[in-house]
Amino acid sequence: MGAHFAVAIESDLSWDEIGVRLSDCAQIYAAESEAAMPYYAADWKQPSALLIGSEAHGLSVEGLALARQRIGIPMAGRAESLNAAVAGSIILFEALRQRSRGRT
């Protein structure tokens, strides 16, 4: 049996509304290019939320304030950051990998 994910997708919410929706979530990660913690060090086996900002500006101050931990994708070479969709895909794949470990 595979890993189970519940993915909520909503649009046009204020940061206050997002904060209310995430109030029971113990792990809220903000993807940030300069974060010291790599995305694979996060414990994705626990209920988690992932906040990703725009490529140009990242998360707003309000978005960063909701996060309990900032995570990043270590980059080799001269690349500064990834497209937001690519970064989100990499991070969510790691969450799936961790949640699938040991299952048949």
DSSP file (Angstrom, degrees, kcal/mol; ACC not computed):
  #  RESIDUE AA STRUCTURE BP1 BP2  ACC     N-H-->O    O-->H-N    N-H-->O    O-->H-N    TCO  KAPPA ALPHA  PHI   PSI    X-CA   Y-CA   Z-CA
    1    1 A M              0   0    0      0, 0.0     3,-0.1     0, 0.0   103,-0.0   0.000 360.0 360.0 360.0 138.6    0.0    0.0    0.0
    2    2 A G        -     0   0    0      1,-0.2   102,-0.1   102,-0.1     2,-0.1  -0.182 360.0 -76.8 -83.4 175.7    1.4    3.4   -0.9
    3    3 A A        -     0   0    0     93,-0.1     2,-0.5   100,-0.1    -1,-0.2  -0.351  44.3-128.5 -69.4 152.0    1.8    6.6    1.2
    4    4 A H        -     0   0    0     95,-0.1     2,-0.4    -3,-0.1    -1,-0.1  -0.906  27.1-179.7-108.7 130.3   -1.3    8.7    1.9
    5    5 A F        -     0   0    0     -2,-0.5     2,-0.5     2,-0.0    91,-0.0  -0.973  17.7-160.8-126.2 141.3   -1.3   12.4    1.2
    6    6 A A        -     0   0    0     -2,-0.4     2,-0.6     2,-0.0    -2,-0.0  -0.975  16.8-171.8-116.9 113.3   -4.0   14.9    1.8
    7    7 A V        -     0   0    0     -2,-0.5     2,-0.6     2,-0.0    -2,-0.0  -0.922   5.8-162.8-112.9 116.3   -3.3   17.9   -0.4
    8    8 A A        -     0   0    0     -2,-0.6     2,-0.5     2,-0.0    -2,-0.0  -0.852   7.2-173.6 -97.8 126.6   -5.4   21.0    0.1
    9    9 A I        +     0   0    0     -2,-0.6     2,-0.3     2,-0.0    -2,-0.0  -0.975  14.3 156.4-123.1 120.3   -5.3   23.5   -2.6
   10   10 A E        -     0   0    0     -2,-0.5     2,-0.3     3,-0.0     3,-0.2  -0.942  21.9-150.0-136.3 158.3   -7.1   26.8   -2.2
   11   11 A S        +     0   0    0     -2,-0.3    -2,-0.0     1,-0.2     0, 0.0  -0.884  66.2  27.0-129.2 162.4   -6.6   30.2   -3.8
   12   12 A D  S    S+     0   0    0     -2,-0.3     2,-0.3     1,-0.2    -1,-0.2   0.809  76.0 147.0  60.9  35.3   -7.1   33.8   -2.8
   13   13 A L        -     0   0    0     -3,-0.2    -1,-0.2     1,-0.0     2,-0.1  -0.777  46.2-124.9 -96.9 145.8   -6.7   33.3    0.9
   14   14 A S     >  -     0   0    0     -2,-0.3     4,-2.3     1,-0.1     5,-0.2  -0.428  27.9-109.4 -77.7 163.3   -5.2   36.0    3.1
   15   15 A W  H  > S+     0   0    0      1,-0.2     4,-2.5     2,-0.2     5,-0.1   0.843 122.0  56.6 -62.9 -31.7   -2.2   35.0    5.3
   16   16 A D  H  > S+     0   0    0      2,-0.2     4,-1.9     1,-0.2    -1,-0.2   0.924 108.0  46.5 -63.7 -43.6   -4.5   35.4    8.3
   17   17 A E  H  > S+     0   0    0      2,-0.2     4,-2.1     1,-0.2    -2,-0.2   0.893 112.4  50.2 -65.4 -39.6   -6.9   32.8    6.8
   18   18 A I  H  X S+     0   0    0     -4,-2.3     4,-1.9     1,-0.2    -2,-0.2   0.920 108.1  53.7 -63.5 -43.2   -4.0   30.5    5.9
   19   19 A G  H  < S+     0   0    0     -4,-2.5     4,-0.3     1,-0.2    -2,-0.2   0.884 108.2  49.8 -58.3 -40.5   -2.7   30.8    9.5
   20   20 A V  H >< S+     0   0    0     -4,-1.9     3,-1.2     1,-0.2     4,-0.3   0.924 110.5  49.7 -64.3 -44.4   -6.1   29.8   10.8
   21   21 A R  H 3< S+     0   0    0     -4,-2.1     3,-0.3     1,-0.3    -1,-0.2   0.816 116.2  42.7 -64.4 -30.1   -6.2   26.7    8.5
   22   22 A L  T >< S+     0   0    0     -4,-1.9     3,-1.8     1,-0.2    -1,-0.3   0.327  80.4 107.8 -97.7   7.3   -2.7   25.7    9.6
   23   23 A S  T <  S+     0   0    0     -3,-1.2    -1,-0.2     1,-0.3    -2,-0.1   0.779  83.2  44.4 -60.7 -27.9   -3.2   26.4   13.4
   24   24 A D  T 3  S+     0   0    0     -3,-0.3     2,-0.6    -4,-0.3    -1,-0.3   0.449  89.4 103.6 -93.8  -0.9   -3.2   22.7   14.2
   25   25 A C    <   -     0   0    0     -3,-1.8     3,-0.1     1,-0.2    23,-0.1  -0.731  52.8-165.5 -88.0 118.6   -0.2   21.8   12.0
   26   26 A A  S    S+     0   0    0     -2,-0.6     2,-0.6    21,-0.2    -1,-0.2   0.816  76.6  51.1 -72.9 -30.7    2.9   21.2   14.1
   27   27 A Q  E     +a   48   0A   0     20,-0.8    22,-2.4     2,-0.0     2,-0.6  -0.905  59.6 167.3-117.8 108.3    5.3   21.4   11.1
   28   28 A I  E     -a   49   0A   0     -2,-0.6    40,-2.8    20,-0.2    41,-1.6  -0.961  16.3-167.2-119.6 112.7    5.0   24.4    8.8
   29   29 A Y  E     -ab  50  69A   0     20,-3.1    22,-3.1    -2,-0.6     2,-0.5  -0.803  10.3-154.8-103.4 139.5    8.0   24.6    6.5
   30   30 A A  E     -ab  51  70A   0     39,-2.3    41,-2.6    -2,-0.4     2,-0.5  -0.964  17.3-135.4-110.3 124.1    8.9   27.6    4.3
   31   31 A A  E     + b   0  71A   0     20,-2.8    22,-0.5    -2,-0.5     2,-0.4  -0.675  35.9 166.4 -78.1 124.6   11.0   26.9    1.2
   32   32 A E    >   -     0   0    0     39,-2.9     3,-1.7    -2,-0.5    41,-0.1  -0.994  40.5-136.3-145.1 132.9   13.7   29.5    1.0
   33   33 A S  T 3  S+     0   0    0     -2,-0.4    42,-0.1     1,-0.3    -1,-0.1   0.772 105.7  45.6 -62.9 -26.8   16.8   29.5   -1.1
   34   34 A E  T 3  S+     0   0    0     37,-0.1    -1,-0.3    40,-0.1    38,-0.1   0.310  81.8 131.4 -99.3   8.6   19.1   30.7    1.7
   35   35 A A    <   -     0   0    0     -3,-1.7    37,-0.1    36,-0.2    36,-0.1  -0.321  51.9-146.1 -66.1 143.6   17.8   28.3    4.4
   36   36 A A  S    S+     0   0    0     34,-0.1    -1,-0.1    35,-0.1    35,-0.1   0.808  79.5  77.4 -78.3 -31.2   20.4   26.4    6.4
   37   37 A M  E    S-c   71   0A   0     33,-0.6    35,-2.5     2,-0.0     2,-0.1  -0.694  81.1-132.4 -85.1 123.7   18.3   23.3    6.8
   38   38 A P  E >   -c   72   0A   0      0, 0.0     3,-2.0     0, 0.0     4,-0.4  -0.464  19.5-118.2 -73.4 149.3   18.1   21.0    3.7
   39   39 A Y  G >  S+     0   0    0     33,-2.3     3,-0.9     1,-0.3    34,-0.1   0.779 111.9  59.5 -57.3 -31.1   14.7   19.8    2.7
   40   40 A Y  G 3  S+     0   0    0      1,-0.2    -1,-0.3    32,-0.2     4,-0.1   0.588  94.6  64.6 -78.8  -9.4   15.7   16.2    3.2
   41   41 A A  G <  S+     0   0    0     -3,-2.0    -1,-0.2     2,-0.1    -2,-0.2   0.602  82.4  99.0 -85.3 -12.7   16.5   16.8    6.9
   42   42 A A  S <  S-     0   0    0     -3,-0.9     2,-1.2    -4,-0.4     3,-0.1  -0.430  82.8-119.8 -71.7 149.1   12.8   17.6    7.6
   43   43 A D    >   +     0   0    0      1,-0.2     3,-1.1    -2,-0.1    -1,-0.1  -0.742  36.8 172.6 -91.9  90.6   10.6   14.9    9.1
   44   44 A W  T 3   +     0   0    0     -2,-1.2    -1,-0.2     1,-0.2     4,-0.2   0.456  63.5  81.9 -79.9  -1.5    8.0   14.6    6.4
   45   45 A K  T 3  S+     0   0    0      2,-0.1    -1,-0.2    53,-0.1     3,-0.1   0.693  84.3  72.5 -75.6 -17.1    6.4   11.5    8.0
   46   46 A Q  S <  S-     0   0    0     -3,-1.1     2,-0.1     1,-0.1    53,-0.0  -0.608 108.8 -80.9 -92.3 155.4    4.5   13.9   10.3
   47   47 A P        +     0   0    0      0, 0.0   -20,-0.8     0, 0.0     2,-0.3  -0.377  67.2 173.2 -55.0 128.5    1.6   16.1    9.2
   48   48 A S  E     -a   27   0A   0     -4,-0.2     2,-0.4   -22,-0.1   -20,-0.2  -0.935  31.2-147.4-141.6 157.2    3.3   19.0    7.5
   49   49 A A  E     -a   28   0A   0    -22,-2.4   -20,-3.1    -2,-0.3     2,-0.5  -0.975  13.1-154.7-124.4 144.3    2.6   22.1    5.5
   50   50 A L  E     -a   29   0A   0     -2,-0.4     2,-0.5   -22,-0.2   -20,-0.2  -0.981   3.7-162.8-122.7 124.0    4.9   23.6    2.9
   51   51 A L  E     -a   30   0A   0    -22,-3.1   -20,-2.8    -2,-0.5     2,-0.4  -0.921  10.1-178.7-107.1 128.1    4.8   27.2    1.9
   52   52 A I        -     0   0    0     -2,-0.5   -20,-0.1   -22,-0.2     3,-0.1  -0.994   8.0-158.9-128.5 130.5    6.5   28.2   -1.4
   53   53 A G        -     0   0    0    -22,-0.5     6,-0.3    -2,-0.4     2,-0.1  -0.193  36.2 -67.2 -94.1-170.7    6.7   31.8   -2.6
   54   54 A S  B  >  -D   58   0B   0      4,-1.2     4,-2.2     1,-0.1    -1,-0.2  -0.360  39.9-118.5 -76.2 158.7    7.2   33.2   -6.1
   55   55 A E  T  4 S+     0   0    0      1,-0.2    -1,-0.1     2,-0.2    -2,-0.1   0.890 112.1  45.3 -63.1 -38.6   10.5   32.8   -8.0
   56   56 A A  T  4 S+     0   0    0      1,-0.1    -1,-0.2     2,-0.1    -3,-0.0   0.879 132.8  10.9 -75.4 -38.9   11.1   36.5   -8.1
   57   57 A H  T  4 S-     0   0    0      1,-0.2    -2,-0.2     3,-0.0    -1,-0.1   0.528  85.7-147.2-122.9  -8.3   10.3   37.5   -4.5
   58   58 A G  B  <  -D   54   0B   0     -4,-2.2    -4,-1.2   -26,-0.0    -1,-0.2  -0.281  56.8 -19.9  68.4-161.0   10.0   34.4   -2.4
   59   59 A L  S    S-     0   0    0    -28,-0.3    -6,-0.1    -6,-0.3   -29,-0.0  -0.479  72.5-113.5 -78.5 151.1    7.5   34.3    0.5
   60   60 A S     >  -     0   0    0     -2,-0.2     4,-2.6     1,-0.1     5,-0.2  -0.240  33.1-100.6 -72.5 170.0    6.2   37.6    2.0
   61   61 A V  H  > S+     0   0    0      1,-0.2     4,-1.8     2,-0.2     5,-0.1   0.888 126.3  52.4 -58.2 -40.2    7.1   38.6    5.6
   62   62 A E  H  > S+     0   0    0      2,-0.2     4,-0.9     1,-0.2    -1,-0.2   0.892 109.4  48.5 -65.0 -40.4    3.7   37.3    6.6
   63   63 A G  H >> S+     0   0    0      1,-0.2     4,-0.9     2,-0.2     3,-0.7   0.917 111.0  49.4 -65.9 -44.1    4.2   34.0    5.0
   64   64 A L  H 3< S+     0   0    0     -4,-2.6     3,-0.5     1,-0.2    -1,-0.2   0.841 104.5  60.3 -63.4 -32.9    7.6   33.5    6.6
   65   65 A A  H 3< S+     0   0    0     -4,-1.8    -1,-0.2     1,-0.2    -2,-0.2   0.791 100.8  54.9 -66.9 -27.4    6.1   34.4   10.0
   66   66 A L  H << S+     0   0    0     -4,-0.9    -1,-0.2    -3,-0.7    -2,-0.2   0.781  90.6  94.4 -74.2 -26.7    3.8   31.4    9.7
   67   67 A A     <  -     0   0    0     -4,-0.9   -38,-0.2    -3,-0.5     3,-0.1  -0.360  54.7-166.0 -71.4 143.9    6.6   29.0    9.2
   68   68 A R  S    S+     0   0    0    -40,-2.8     2,-0.3     1,-0.3   -39,-0.2   0.591  80.4  19.4 -98.3 -17.2    8.2   27.1   12.1
   69   69 A Q  E     -b   29   0A   0    -41,-1.6   -39,-2.3     2,-0.0     2,-0.5  -0.986  69.2-139.7-152.2 141.7   11.2   26.1   10.1
   70   70 A R  E     -b   30   0A   0     -2,-0.3   -33,-0.6   -41,-0.2     2,-0.3  -0.889  23.7-173.9-103.5 133.8   12.9   27.3    6.9
   71   71 A I  E     -bc  31  37A   0    -41,-2.6   -39,-2.9    -2,-0.5     2,-0.3  -0.911   1.9-171.9-125.9 153.3   14.2   24.6    4.5
   72   72 A G  E     - c   0  38A   0    -35,-2.5   -33,-2.3    -2,-0.3   -32,-0.2  -0.903  27.8-117.2-138.8 168.0   16.2   24.9    1.3
   73   73 A I        -     0   0    0     -2,-0.3     9,-0.0   -35,-0.2   -38,-0.0  -0.940  38.3-123.3-105.8 113.4   17.4   22.8   -1.6
   74   74 A P        -     0   0    0      0, 0.0     2,-0.4     0, 0.0   -40,-0.1  -0.339  29.6-151.7 -58.9 133.7   21.2   22.8   -1.6
   75   75 A M        -     0   0    0    -42,-0.1     2,-0.3     5,-0.1     7,-0.0  -0.909   4.8-151.0-114.7 134.9   22.4   24.1   -5.0
   76   76 A A    >   +     0   0    0     -2,-0.4     3,-0.8     2,-0.0     2,-0.1  -0.720  62.0   1.8 -98.0 152.6   25.7   23.2   -6.7
   77   77 A G  T 3  S-     0   0    0     -2,-0.3    -2,-0.1     1,-0.2     0, 0.0  -0.399 118.2 -34.6  76.0-149.1   27.5   25.6   -9.1
   78   78 A R  T 3  S+     0   0    0     -2,-0.1    -1,-0.2     2,-0.0     2,-0.1   0.438  93.8 121.2 -94.8  -0.6   26.3   29.1   -9.9
   79   79 A A    <   -     0   0    0     -3,-0.8     3,-0.1     1,-0.2    -4,-0.1  -0.427  41.9-167.8 -65.8 135.2   22.6   28.4   -9.8
   80   80 A E        -     0   0    0      1,-0.3     2,-0.3    -2,-0.1    -1,-0.2   0.842  60.8 -23.3 -91.3 -39.9   20.9   30.6   -7.2
   81   81 A S        -     0   0    0    -47,-0.0    -1,-0.3   -49,-0.0     2,-0.3  -0.950  60.5-109.4-161.5 175.2   17.4   29.0   -7.0
   82   82 A L        -     0   0    0     -2,-0.3   -49,-0.1    -3,-0.1    -9,-0.0  -0.743  44.1 -84.3-112.7 162.0   14.9   26.9   -8.8
   83   83 A N     >  -     0   0    0     -2,-0.3     4,-2.8     1,-0.1     5,-0.2  -0.372  45.4-117.2 -56.5 143.3   11.5   27.6  -10.3
   84   84 A A  H  > S+     0   0    0      1,-0.2     4,-2.6     2,-0.2     5,-0.2   0.878 114.1  49.8 -59.2 -40.9    8.9   27.4   -7.6
   85   85 A A  H  > S+     0   0    0      2,-0.2     4,-2.1     1,-0.2    -1,-0.2   0.900 112.6  47.1 -65.9 -40.0    7.1   24.5   -9.2
   86   86 A V  H  > S+     0   0    0      2,-0.2     4,-2.4     1,-0.2    -2,-0.2   0.935 112.8  49.0 -66.0 -46.4   10.3   22.5   -9.6
   87   87 A A  H  X S+     0   0    0     -4,-2.8     4,-2.4     1,-0.2     5,-0.2   0.927 111.9  48.9 -59.7 -46.0   11.3   23.3   -6.0
   88   88 A G  H  X S+     0   0    0     -4,-2.6     4,-2.7    -5,-0.2    -1,-0.2   0.892 110.3  51.6 -60.8 -39.9    7.9   22.2   -4.7
   89   89 A S  H  X S+     0   0    0     -4,-2.1     4,-2.1     2,-0.2    -1,-0.2   0.911 110.1  48.4 -64.0 -43.2    8.1   19.0   -6.8
   90   90 A I  H  X S+     0   0    0     -4,-2.4     4,-1.7     2,-0.2    -2,-0.2   0.932 114.4  45.7 -62.2 -46.2   11.5   18.1   -5.4
   91   91 A I  H  X S+     0   0    0     -4,-2.4     4,-1.8     1,-0.2    -2,-0.2   0.912 113.4  48.2 -66.6 -43.1   10.4   18.7   -1.8
   92   92 A L  H  X S+     0   0    0     -4,-2.7     4,-2.3     1,-0.2    -1,-0.2   0.832 107.3  56.7 -69.1 -30.6    7.2   16.8   -2.2
   93   93 A F  H  X S+     0   0    0     -4,-2.1     4,-2.5    -5,-0.2    -1,-0.2   0.900 106.3  50.6 -64.3 -38.9    9.0   13.9   -3.8
   94   94 A E  H  X S+     0   0    0     -4,-1.7     4,-2.6     2,-0.2    -2,-0.2   0.896 107.9  52.7 -63.5 -39.8   11.2   13.7   -0.7
   95   95 A A  H  X S+     0   0    0     -4,-1.8     4,-2.3     1,-0.2    -2,-0.2   0.925 111.0  47.0 -61.1 -43.9    8.0   13.7    1.5
   96   96 A L  H  X S+     0   0    0     -4,-2.3     4,-1.9     2,-0.2    -2,-0.2   0.909 110.8  52.4 -63.2 -42.7    6.7   10.8   -0.5
   97   97 A R  H  X S+     0   0    0     -4,-2.5     4,-1.2     1,-0.2    -2,-0.2   0.933 112.0  45.2 -59.7 -47.4   10.0    9.0   -0.3
   98   98 A Q  H  < S+     0   0    0     -4,-2.6     3,-0.3     1,-0.2    -1,-0.2   0.903 115.1  47.0 -64.2 -41.1   10.1    9.3    3.5
   99   99 A R  H  < S+     0   0    0     -4,-2.3    -1,-0.2     1,-0.2    -2,-0.2   0.760 113.1  49.7 -73.4 -24.1    6.5    8.3    3.9
  100  100 A S  H >< S+     0   0    0     -4,-1.9     3,-2.2    -5,-0.2    -1,-0.2   0.660  81.2 117.3 -87.7 -17.7    6.9    5.3    1.6
  101  101 A R  T 3< S+     0   0    0     -4,-1.2     3,-0.1    -3,-0.3    -3,-0.0  -0.273  84.3  10.1 -56.5 126.7   10.0    3.9    3.3
  102  102 A G  T 3  S+     0   0    0      1,-0.3     2,-0.3     2,-0.0    -1,-0.3   0.436 100.4 117.7  85.7  -0.3    9.4    0.5    4.7
  103  103 A R    <         0   0    0     -3,-2.2    -1,-0.3     1,-0.1  -100,-0.1  -0.720 360.0 360.0 -98.5 152.0    6.0    0.0    3.1
  104  104 A T              0   0    0     -2,-0.3  -102,-0.1    -3,-0.1    -1,-0.1   0.391 360.0 360.0-108.3 360.0    5.2   -2.8    0.6
